[in-house]
Amino acid sequence: MYMKSRVPITVAFLSLLACNNPVDKPMPGLGEKLIASDSRKKDSCRQYSRVTNCDFDCFVKDPHTPRLAKAIYLDEAWSLNQDDEALALLDSLMAKEKAARPFYFKVVTKSYQKADGYYSEGLGLAAYEFLRWHTKEFVAYFDDTACHTAQDLADWADMVVLELSISREGEYDQPVVEEFLKEANCRNCTPNQKETWNRFGLLLQEKWNAFSTAGK
């Protein structure tokens, strides 16, 4: 018998995942709580639209950058208990001001360290939708190995499994991962980016298999 509550399911298999680590389109269900940015922020941070080596000093110093985002990025004391503030970070993955996206991608990636409960549900959905509609942008972030690591790639696979465990609960004998990968589009990716996407696919399949085996 499967549990119907989304939160208990999510919390339960976060522990499992920890043991098994080796066209813009709106994000359904998350609203439009995008991080606000005025003209001064756009001017001062526009140069970071193609950031390298995670040089996000512009956003750290900007007074408009949310306190929680800064704390997560700087590895200071932080908590995801403020649901609205935390979920707003997920909206910023697809912020209209694209110059801000690399910074918030890094912040959301780091936020997985403490993801649980209500936030983990939003995180799983955000990761799932971001990869479906922004596949090339996702893999492009991993072109810079000094900024995003192999562990970060594995964490993103865990994030997608968070959503699959809810939306595809009980479908353990179905080609769940294969269907998801087909929805994404990496046809215009560079050879290196396609390699990253293939590695991600293998990680995702491995983690989904582990979760499916435990759920049977």
N, C-alpha and C positions, 0 to 999 in steps of 0.2 A: 504494500500500500504506500502511495506516494504522499508526501506532505504537500498541502496546498498553499501554505503561507509562504510568500516570496522571501521574506526576511530570514526566517529560520533556515531555509534551504541555502540561501546565500552565505550566511554566517557559517554554517556547518561545513561547506566544502571549501571555504577560504583556507581552513587548516589543511585540507587535503592538497590544495594547490601548493601551499608552502612546502609540503613534503615532496612534491614532484617537480620542482623547478629544474631543470638541467641548464562642368555643370554644377556648383554649390547648391546644396539642397538643405532645407531646414531639418533640424533634429526633432523627430516626433516625440512629444510627451515631455520635453524639457523646457518649453517656453522660450521666451525671447529676452531673458535676463542677461543680455550681453554686457560685457565690461564697457563702461562709458569711457569715451576718449574725446577730448576737445581738440581744437586746431593746433594748440601748442604741443600736445602730445604727439599728434600725427607728424608734425614737422620735426620734432626732436628724435622720434623713434623710427621714422620711415626707413632710415638706412639699415635697419635690422631685419628687413623683410627676407634677406638672404644671409642670415647670421651664421657665423662659423665659430667653432670652439666654445659655444655657449656663452658668448660675451653679451650678457643681458644687463649690463650695468645701467643702461638707459632706463629700463623698466624698474629696476631696483630703486633708483633714485627718484623716479617720477612719483609725485605725491598722489597722483590719481590711481596708481596701481594698488589694488586691495591689500590690506595688511596681511591677510591669510596667505595670499599668493607669494608675497615677499618672504614670509616666515618659512613656508614650505621650500621655496627655492634656496634659501640661505641655511637650511637645516637648523633653524631655531625652534624653540618650543612652539608646537602648534597642535590643534585639535580640529577634527571634522564634526564636532558636535553641533555647530551652528549650521543646520541643514540648508537654509536659503543661501548663505554665504558660500558654503562649500559647493552646492549644485551650480551656482553662478560660474564657478571656475570651469565646469564642464561645458557650459554654453560657450565659453570663450574659445574652445577648441575650433569653432567655426565662426569666430568673430568677423564682423563685416570689415573691420580694419585689419587686413591680412598681415600687416607688419607685426601685430601683436601675437599672432598665432604661434610662432616658434617658442616664444617665452612660455605661453600657457600650455603648450604641448609638454614642455619640460616639467612644468609645475604639476600637471595632471599625472604624468608618469611617476613622479616622486610621491604623489599623494597615495598611490597604491599601497605604500608601506603601512598605512593605518586605515585602509578601507574596510569598513564593516557596516552591517545594518543597512539603514536607509541609503547612505551614501554609496555603498557598494552596488546597490541596485541601479542607481543613476549612472555610476561609473561603467558598469557593464553595458548598459544601453548606449551610452555615449561612445564607448570604444567600438561597439558593433556598428553603429551608424557612421561614425567617422571613417572607419575602414571601408565600408561599402561605398560611400560617396566621394571619398578623398584618398583613394588608394595610393596614387602617385605622390601626393603630398606626404602621406605617412612614410612610405619607403624612402623618400628623399631626405627625411630627417636623419636617417641612419647612414647617409653618405658620409657624415662627419662622425667618425668613430671616437673622436675625442669628446663628443657631446652626448652621444647615445650609444650605449653598450649592448653587447649580446644579452646581458641580463635584462636590460630595458625591453628588448624585443620579446624575451620570454615572459616578462611581466604583462606586456600587451596581449600576449596569447592567453594568459590567465584572465585578463579583464574581459576578453570576448567570451571565454568559457563561463564567466559570471552570468552573462546574458543568455547563452545557450542553455545553461542549466535550468533556467526559468522558462524561456520561450519554447524550448524543445525537450522539456522534461519527459522522461519515459520513452523517448524515441531513440533508444540506444542502439537499435539495429538498423537505423536509417543512415544514409550518407549525409549526415548533418554538416560536417566540415566541408565536404566536397561541394555541397549546395551553396554554402556561404562563400567559398572561394570563387565560385562561378559568378556570383552576383557582383563581385568586385571587378575593377577594370584596371589592369596594369599594362595594357597593350602599348601605351606610349612611354613606358618606363625605359630607362637605360638598361643595358645588360647587367650592370652592377645592382641596380634597383630590382630587376627581375629576380636576381639571385637572392636578394634580401627577402623578397616576397615569397619565394619558394621555401626559404629557411623558416619563415614565419608560418607557412602552411604546414610544414612538418611538425613544428612545435605545437601548433594548434591541434593537430590530429593526435599527437602524443598525449596532450593534456586532456583532451576530450575523451580519449580511450580510457585514461586513468579514472576520470570521473564517472564514465559510463559503467566501468567494471565495478566500482564501489556502489553504484546506484542500483545494480541489478539484484 
